[in-house]
């Protein structure tokens, strides 16, 4: 059979809803299974909030954009935000029944945990009664911030982690979500900052770029950037502040570079529809 080119947007890739129609449209249907998706942004930009919403979405029925599945949340910066998860799950029945939580504080801990996850993913009858289809690592940057003395070893470990996550995403058709911090860009003219598709990113009035460098940037399938601007028109309510927020597609094999504003409210994370 002759090979033919196809638009990746139209390939039969299963998507996990972000829990908001506006955000789903931005991503062409949601977070793709079989991919490693990065959420990068400064502290309090909404990365963990969006991850919690994805945990609840994964347990939802397929008719609602979910996967009818369990999730695994790996935290490198505890404690796990249980109170916020429960507030987001208002009305959901037993939201914790299908969410597994673990911690890892070093690369060695994380790699050992992921090896045990292989066995868990392979179980015919998983503990929660549902297969795990979502894996969240919050955050990768914290793991490597603790072990940053040897740059060569750090790069090798980053490649090892990325390879393991990609293997699990493909083998078990997981949606893998990894959060990442950002670092300030001071010179603005360094050619290194022009690589990896993160030129001209800013948040809170500062030029920034995702942490972990090009070694990590070249390993993720999709990079999403969350930024905020104090005092913008579409502010949060009930979350302790008023900020304008934006979710930006920095790169993805099936999407153009695009963005939309979003808000964080007590009920969840919601995209702001563009006025026609």
RAWOCOR-V530373 format. One record per pair of residues at least 24 apart in sequence whose ideal C-beta (glycine too) atoms are under 10 Angstrom apart, sorted by sequence separation. I is the first residue (numbers start at 1). J is the second residue. If there is no record, write none. Layout:
i->I j->J
i->I j->J
This chain:
i->8 j->32
i->30 j->54
i->51 j->75
i->79 j->103
i->113 j->137
i->137 j->161
i->182 j->206
i->184 j->208
i->185 j->209
i->196 j->220
i->201 j->225
i->203 j->227
i->204 j->228
i->205 j->229
i->224 j->248
i->225 j->249
i->239 j->263
i->240 j->264
i->245 j->269
i->247 j->271
i->48 j->73
i->78 j->103
i->140 j->165
i->182 j->207
i->183 j->208
i->184 j->209
i->198 j->223
i->202 j->227
i->203 j->228
i->204 j->229
i->205 j->230
i->223 j->248
i->224 j->249
i->225 j->250
i->239 j->264
i->247 j->272
i->31 j->57
i->73 j->99
i->74 j->100
i->75 j->101
i->77 j->103
i->100 j->126
i->182 j->208
i->183 j->209
i->197 j->223
i->201 j->227
i->203 j->229
i->204 j->230
i->223 j->249
i->224 j->250
i->225 j->251
i->236 j->262
i->237 j->263
i->238 j->264
i->239 j->265
i->245 j->271
i->246 j->272
i->23 j->50
i->30 j->57
i->31 j->58
i->48 j->75
i->70 j->97
i->71 j->98
i->72 j->99
i->73 j->100
i->74 j->101
i->75 j->102
i->76 j->103
i->78 j->105
i->100 j->127
i->110 j->137
i->181 j->208
i->182 j->209
i->183 j->210
i->196 j->223
i->198 j->225
i->202 j->229
i->222 j->249
i->223 j->250
i->224 j->251
i->234 j->261
i->236 j->263
i->237 j->264
i->238 j->265
i->239 j->266
i->245 j->272
i->52 j->80
i->70 j->98
i->71 j->99
i->72 j->100
i->73 j->101
i->74 j->102
i->75 j->103
i->76 j->104
i->77 j->105
i->98 j->126
i->100 j->128
i->137 j->165
i->182 j->210
i->183 j->211
i->197 j->225
i->222 j->250
i->223 j->251
i->224 j->252
i->233 j->261
i->234 j->262
i->235 j->263
i->236 j->264
i->237 j->265
i->238 j->266
i->244 j->272
i->48 j->77
i->52 j->81
i->56 j->85
i->69 j->98
i->70 j->99
i->71 j->100
i->72 j->101
i->73 j->102
i->74 j->103
i->75 j->104
i->76 j->105
i->98 j->127
i->99 j->128
i->181 j->210
i->182 j->211
i->183 j->212
i->222 j->251
i->223 j->252
i->232 j->261
i->234 j->263
i->235 j->264
i->236 j->265
i->237 j->266
i->238 j->267
i->20 j->50
i->23 j->53
i->51 j->81
i->52 j->82
i->55 j->85
i->59 j->89
i->68 j->98
i->70 j->100
i->71 j->101
i->72 j->102
i->73 j->103
i->74 j->104
i->75 j->105
i->76 j->106
i->98 j->128
i->110 j->140
i->135 j->165
i->180 j->210
i->181 j->211
i->183 j->213
i->220 j->250
i->221 j->251
i->222 j->252
i->236 j->266
i->237 j->267
i->19 j->50
i->97 j->128
i->98 j->129
i->180 j->211
i->181 j->212
i->220 j->251
i->221 j->252
i->222 j->253
i->224 j->255
i->18 j->50
i->48 j->80
i->49 j->81
i->52 j->84
i->53 j->85
i->56 j->88
i->60 j->92
i->96 j->128
i->97 j->129
i->98 j->130
i->100 j->132
i->111 j->143
i->180 j->212
i->220 j->252
i->221 j->253
i->222 j->254
i->227 j->259
i->229 j->261
i->19 j->52
i->20 j->53
i->24 j->57
i->48 j->81
i->52 j->85
i->55 j->88
i->56 j->89
i->59 j->92
i->76 j->109
i->97 j->130
i->98 j->131
i->99 j->132
i->104 j->137
i->107 j->140
i->110 j->143
i->135 j->168
i->217 j->250
i->221 j->254
i->222 j->255
i->236 j->269
i->19 j->53
i->33 j->67
i->51 j->85
i->52 j->86
i->55 j->89
i->59 j->93
i->76 j->110
i->98 j->132
i->109 j->143
i->110 j->144
i->135 j->169
i->178 j->212
i->217 j->251
i->225 j->259
i->228 j->262
i->18 j->53
i->19 j->54
i->30 j->65
i->49 j->84
i->52 j->87
i->53 j->88
i->59 j->94
i->74 j->109
i->99 j->134
i->100 j->135
i->101 j->136
i->108 j->143
i->224 j->259
i->17 j->53
i->18 j->54
i->19 j->55
i->29 j->65
i->30 j->66
i->33 j->69
i->48 j->84
i->49 j->85
i->52 j->88
i->53 j->89
i->56 j->92
i->59 j->95
i->74 j->110
i->98 j->134
i->107 j->143
i->132 j->168
i->144 j->180
i->145 j->181
i->180 j->216
i->226 j->262
i->228 j->264
i->234 j->270
i->17 j->54
i->19 j->56
i->20 j->57
i->30 j->67
i->48 j->85
i->52 j->89
i->59 j->96
i->99 j->136
i->105 j->142
i->106 j->143
i->107 j->144
i->135 j->172
i->141 j->178
i->142 j->179
i->180 j->217
i->16 j->54
i->19 j->57
i->59 j->97
i->104 j->142
i->105 j->143
i->106 j->144
i->140 j->178
i->141 j->179
i->142 j->180
i->178 j->216
i->234 j->272
i->18 j->57
i->19 j->58
i->49 j->88
i->56 j->95
i->59 j->98
i->74 j->113
i->104 j->143
i->107 j->146
i->108 j->147
i->133 j->172
i->135 j->174
i->136 j->175
i->137 j->176
i->138 j->177
i->139 j->178
i->140 j->179
i->141 j->180
i->142 j->181
i->204 j->243
i->233 j->272
i->17 j->57
i->55 j->95
i->58 j->98
i->59 j->99
i->74 j->114
i->106 j->146
i->107 j->147
i->132 j->172
i->133 j->173
i->134 j->174
i->135 j->175
i->136 j->176
i->137 j->177
i->138 j->178
i->139 j->179
i->140 j->180
i->141 j->181
i->180 j->220
i->210 j->250
i->16 j->57
i->17 j->58
i->19 j->60
i->24 j->65
i->55 j->96
i->58 j->99
i->72 j->113
i->105 j->146
i->106 j->147
i->131 j->172
i->133 j->174
i->134 j->175
i->135 j->176
i->136 j->177
i->137 j->178
i->138 j->179
i->139 j->180
i->140 j->181
i->141 j->182
i->178 j->219
i->209 j->250
i->16 j->58
i->56 j->98
i->72 j->114
i->131 j->173
i->132 j->174
i->133 j->175
i->134 j->176
i->135 j->177
i->136 j->178
i->137 j->179
i->138 j->180
i->139 j->181
i->141 j->183
i->178 j->220
i->203 j->245
i->17 j->60
i->52 j->95
i->55 j->98
i->56 j->99
i->74 j->117
i->131 j->174
i->134 j->177
i->135 j->178
i->136 j->179
i->137 j->180
i->180 j->223
i->182 j->225
i->203 j->246
i->226 j->269
i->16 j->60
i->21 j->65
i->55 j->99
i->176 j->220
i->180 j->224
i->182 j->226
i->202 j->246
i->17 j->62
i->19 j->64
i->20 j->65
i->55 j->100
i->72 j->117
i->176 j->221
i->177 j->222
i->178 j->223
i->179 j->224
i->180 j->225
i->182 j->227
i->19 j->65
i->55 j->101
i->107 j->153
i->111 j->157
i->114 j->160
i->118 j->164
i->17 j->64
i->18 j->65
i->19 j->66
i->52 j->99
i->107 j->154
i->110 j->157
i->114 j->161
i->117 j->164
i->121 j->168
i->177 j->224
i->179 j->226
i->201 j->248
i->14 j->62
i->17 j->65
i->72 j->120
i->16 j->65
i->17 j->66
i->72 j->121
i->107 j->156
i->108 j->157
i->111 j->160
i->115 j->164
i->118 j->167
i->122 j->171
i->201 j->250
i->15 j->65
i->16 j->66
i->17 j->67
i->70 j->120
i->107 j->157
i->110 j->160
i->111 j->161
i->114 j->164
i->118 j->168
i->121 j->171
i->122 j->172
i->162 j->212
i->198 j->248
i->16 j->67
i->106 j->157
i->107 j->158
i->110 j->161
i->114 j->165
i->117 j->168
i->121 j->172
i->161 j->212
i->199 j->250
i->15 j->67
i->120 j->172
i->121 j->173
i->169 j->221
i->197 j->249
i->198 j->250
i->14 j->67
i->16 j->69
i->107 j->160
i->111 j->164
i->114 j->167
i->118 j->171
i->121 j->174
i->162 j->215
i->166 j->219
i->197 j->250
i->198 j->251
i->107 j->161
i->110 j->164
i->114 j->168
i->118 j->172
i->158 j->212
i->162 j->216
i->165 j->219
i->166 j->220
i->196 j->250
i->197 j->251
i->16 j->71
i->117 j->172
i->158 j->213
i->161 j->216
i->165 j->220
i->166 j->221
i->196 j->251
i->197 j->252
i->70 j->126
i->158 j->214
i->159 j->215
i->162 j->218
i->163 j->219
i->165 j->221
i->69 j->126
i->70 j->127
i->71 j->128
i->81 j->138
i->117 j->174
i->155 j->212
i->158 j->215
i->159 j->216
i->162 j->219
i->70 j->128
i->80 j->138
i->154 j->212
i->155 j->213
i->157 j->215
i->158 j->216
i->161 j->219
i->162 j->220
i->69 j->128
i->70 j->129
i->71 j->130
i->154 j->213
i->155 j->214
i->156 j->215
i->158 j->217
i->159 j->218
i->162 j->221
i->70 j->130
i->72 j->132
i->78 j->138
i->155 j->215
i->158 j->218
i->159 j->219
i->197 j->257
i->69 j->130
i->70 j->131
i->71 j->132
i->72 j->133
i->73 j->134
i->74 j->135
i->75 j->136
i->76 j->137
i->77 j->138
i->154 j->215
i->155 j->216
i->158 j->219
i->68 j->130
i->69 j->131
i->70 j->132
i->71 j->133
i->72 j->134
i->73 j->135
i->74 j->136
i->75 j->137
i->76 j->138
i->77 j->139
i->151 j->213
i->67 j->130
i->68 j->131
i->69 j->132
i->70 j->133
i->71 j->134
i->72 j->135
i->73 j->136
i->74 j->137
i->75 j->138
i->76 j->139
i->67 j->131
i->69 j->133
i->70 j->134
i->71 j->135
i->72 j->136
i->73 j->137
i->74 j->138
i->75 j->139
i->76 j->140
i->77 j->141
i->151 j->215
i->67 j->132
i->68 j->133
i->69 j->134
i->71 j->136
i->72 j->137
i->73 j->138
i->74 j->139
i->76 j->141
i->77 j->142
i->67 j->133
i->74 j->140
i->76 j->142
i->77 j->143
i->145 j->211
i->66 j->133
i->67 j->134
i->75 j->142
i->76 j->143
i->144 j->211
i->145 j->212
i->66 j->134
i->76 j->144
i->77 j->145
i->144 j->212
i->19 j->88
i->59 j->128
i->74 j->143
i->76 j->145
i->141 j->210
i->142 j->211
i->143 j->212
i->144 j->213
i->76 j->146
i->141 j->211
i->59 j->130
i->140 j->211
i->141 j->212
i->144 j->215
i->58 j->130
i->139 j->211
i->140 j->212
i->144 j->216
i->139 j->212
i->58 j->132
i->59 j->133
i->58 j->133
i->59 j->134
i->141 j->216
i->58 j->134
i->140 j->216
i->57 j->134
i->58 j->135
i->58 j->136
i->55 j->134
i->54 j->134
i->140 j->220
i->55 j->136
i->54 j->136
i->51 j->134
i->52 j->136
i->51 j->136
i->50 j->136
i->51 j->137
i->52 j->138
i->51 j->138
i->48 j->136
i->51 j->139
i->48 j->138
i->47 j->138
i->48 j->139
i->47 j->139
i->39 j->136
i->36 j->135
i->38 j->137
i->39 j->138
i->40 j->139
i->33 j->133
i->39 j->139
i->40 j->140
i->33 j->134
i->36 j->137
i->38 j->139
i->40 j->141
i->38 j->140
i->72 j->174
i->77 j->179
i->31 j->134
i->71 j->174
i->76 j->179
i->71 j->175
i->72 j->176
i->73 j->177
i->74 j->178
i->77 j->181
i->69 j->174
i->67 j->173
i->69 j->175
i->71 j->177
i->67 j->174
i->67 j->175
i->58 j->174
i->16 j->133
i->58 j->175
i->16 j->134
i->57 j->175
i->14 j->133
i->54 j->175
i->55 j->177
i->54 j->177
i->36 j->161
i->36 j->162
i->51 j->177
i->50 j->177
i->51 j->178
i->51 j->179
i->36 j->165
i->50 j->179
i->35 j->165
i->36 j->166
i->47 j->177
i->35 j->166
i->47 j->178
i->48 j->179
i->34 j->166
i->36 j->168
i->37 j->169
i->47 j->179
i->36 j->169
i->47 j->180
i->34 j->168
i->35 j->169
i->36 j->170
i->45 j->179
i->47 j->181
i->34 j->169
i->35 j->170
i->33 j->169
i->34 j->170
i->45 j->181
i->32 j->169
i->33 j->170
i->34 j->171
i->45 j->182
i->34 j->172
i->36 j->174
i->37 j->175
i->38 j->176
i->39 j->177
i->40 j->178
i->41 j->179
i->43 j->181
i->33 j->172
i->34 j->173
i->35 j->174
i->36 j->175
i->37 j->176
i->38 j->177
i->39 j->178
i->40 j->179
i->41 j->180
i->42 j->181
i->43 j->182
i->33 j->173
i->34 j->174
i->35 j->175
i->36 j->176
i->37 j->177
i->38 j->178
i->39 j->179
i->40 j->180
i->41 j->181
i->42 j->182
i->32 j->173
i->33 j->174
i->34 j->175
i->35 j->176
i->36 j->177
i->37 j->178
i->38 j->179
i->39 j->180
i->40 j->181
i->41 j->182
i->42 j->183
i->33 j->175
i->34 j->176
i->35 j->177
i->36 j->178
i->38 j->180
i->40 j->182
i->42 j->184
i->32 j->175
i->33 j->176
i->31 j->175
i->32 j->176
i->30 j->175
i->31 j->176
i->31 j->177
i->87 j->238
i->84 j->239
i->16 j->174
i->40 j->198
i->45 j->203
i->14 j->173
i->16 j->175
i->45 j->204
i->13 j->173
i->15 j->175
i->41 j->201
i->43 j->203
i->44 j->204
i->14 j->175
i->16 j->177
i->40 j->201
i->42 j->203
i->43 j->204
i->41 j->203
i->42 j->204
i->40 j->203
i->42 j->206
i->42 j->208
i->41 j->208
i->40 j->208
i->40 j->209
i->41 j->210
i->40 j->210
i->39 j->210
i->40 j->211
i->38 j->210
i->40 j->212
i->38 j->212
i->50 j->224
i->40 j->216
i->50 j->226
i->90 j->266
i->91 j->267
i->40 j->217
i->47 j->224
i->49 j->226
i->90 j->267
i->38 j->216
i->88 j->266
i->90 j->268
i->38 j->217
i->47 j->226
i->87 j->266
i->88 j->267
i->89 j->268
i->40 j->220
i->45 j->225
i->46 j->226
i->87 j->267
i->88 j->268
i->38 j->219
i->45 j->226
i->46 j->227
i->87 j->268
i->88 j->269
i->38 j->220
i->44 j->226
i->45 j->227
i->46 j->228
i->84 j->266
i->36 j->219
i->37 j->220
i->38 j->221
i->39 j->222
i->40 j->223
i->41 j->224
i->45 j->228
i->36 j->220
i->37 j->221
i->38 j->222
i->39 j->223
i->40 j->224
i->41 j->225
i->42 j->226
i->44 j->228
i->35 j->220
i->36 j->221
i->37 j->222
i->38 j->223
i->39 j->224
i->40 j->225
i->41 j->226
i->42 j->227
i->35 j->221
i->36 j->222
i->37 j->223
i->38 j->224
i->39 j->225
i->40 j->226
i->41 j->227
i->42 j->228
i->34 j->221
i->35 j->222
i->36 j->223
i->37 j->224
i->38 j->225
i->39 j->226
i->40 j->227
i->41 j->228
i->49 j->236
i->32 j->221
i->32 j->222
i->46 j->236
i->49 j->239
i->31 j->222
i->31 j->224
i->46 j->239
i->27 j->222
i->44 j->239
i->44 j->240
i->27 j->224
i->44 j->241
i->46 j->243
i->50 j->247
i->26 j->224
i->45 j->243
i->44 j->243
i->46 j->245
i->45 j->245
i->46 j->246
i->23 j->224
i->45 j->246
i->46 j->247
i->45 j->247
i->41 j->245
i->41 j->246
i->41 j->247
i->41 j->248
i->39 j->247
i->40 j->248
i->40 j->250
i->53 j->264
i->57 j->268
i->38 j->250
i->50 j->262
i->56 j->268
i->38 j->251
i->49 j->262
i->50 j->264
i->37 j->252
i->49 j->264
i->53 j->268
i->54 j->269
i->46 j->262
i->49 j->265
i->52 j->268
i->53 j->269
i->35 j->252
i->46 j->263
i->52 j->269
i->53 j->270
i->35 j->253
i->46 j->264
i->50 j->268
i->51 j->269
i->35 j->254
i->45 j->264
i->49 j->268
i->50 j->269
i->27 j->247
i->32 j->252
i->44 j->264
i->49 j->269
i->26 j->247
i->28 j->249
i->32 j->253
i->26 j->248
i->27 j->249
i->32 j->254
i->26 j->249
i->32 j->255
i->46 j->269
i->23 j->247
i->28 j->252
i->22 j->247
i->27 j->252
i->29 j->254
i->28 j->254
i->27 j->254
i->28 j->255
i->27 j->255
i->28 j->256
i->18 j->247
i->26 j->255
i->28 j->258
i->27 j->258
i->26 j->258
i->25 j->258
i->26 j->259
i->27 j->260
i->26 j->260
i->25 j->260
i->26 j->262
i->23 j->260
i->22 j->260
i->22 j->261
i->23 j->262
i->20 j->260
i->22 j->262
i->13 j->254
i->11 j->253
i->20 j->262
i->9 j->252
i->11 j->254
i->20 j->263
i->8 j->252
i->9 j->253
i->10 j->254
i->18 j->262
i->8 j->253
i->9 j->254
i->26 j->271
i->8 j->254
i->9 j->255
i->23 j->269
i->25 j->271
i->7 j->254
i->8 j->255
i->9 j->256
i->23 j->270
i->24 j->271
i->19 j->267
i->20 j->268
i->22 j->270
i->23 j->271
i->25 j->273
i->19 j->268
i->20 j->269
i->21 j->270
i->22 j->271
i->23 j->272
i->18 j->268
i->19 j->269
i->20 j->270
i->21 j->271
i->22 j->272
i->18 j->269
i->19 j->270
i->20 j->271
i->22 j->273
i->18 j->270
i->20 j->272
i->21 j->273
i->22 j->274
i->18 j->271
